[in-house]
């Protein structure tokens, strides 16, 4: 059984969806994360959203907190497409 990774679960796309839904820019999101003790820059947010960089469990937890979504909303596995 192959375990999925954050990249396989499209966490970056979900982060972008919820960020845009909340009316935040990447810079706004990075600033809010930094005030919560998560040292992520605007560039790093962009890299997470595009899948160029994966997010740690700590970062995913802080993203969920700042975006005001359930942790599972970001980490849930996407439905497989046929």
C-alpha angles and dihedrals in degrees: 000000000000116000116223123234130216088262091054089053094054093234090159092058090049092049090052092047093053093040092054091042088056091048094244128144121219087255091053092049093048091050092051091048090051091054087055093054097262109128100213124142129211089256091052090052089053091049092050091049093051094043093245089120129029122224124236121235088254091053092047089051091051092045090054090048095049095042090047095232131128113268089238091058089067099036100040114118115249119243111263116249117224 
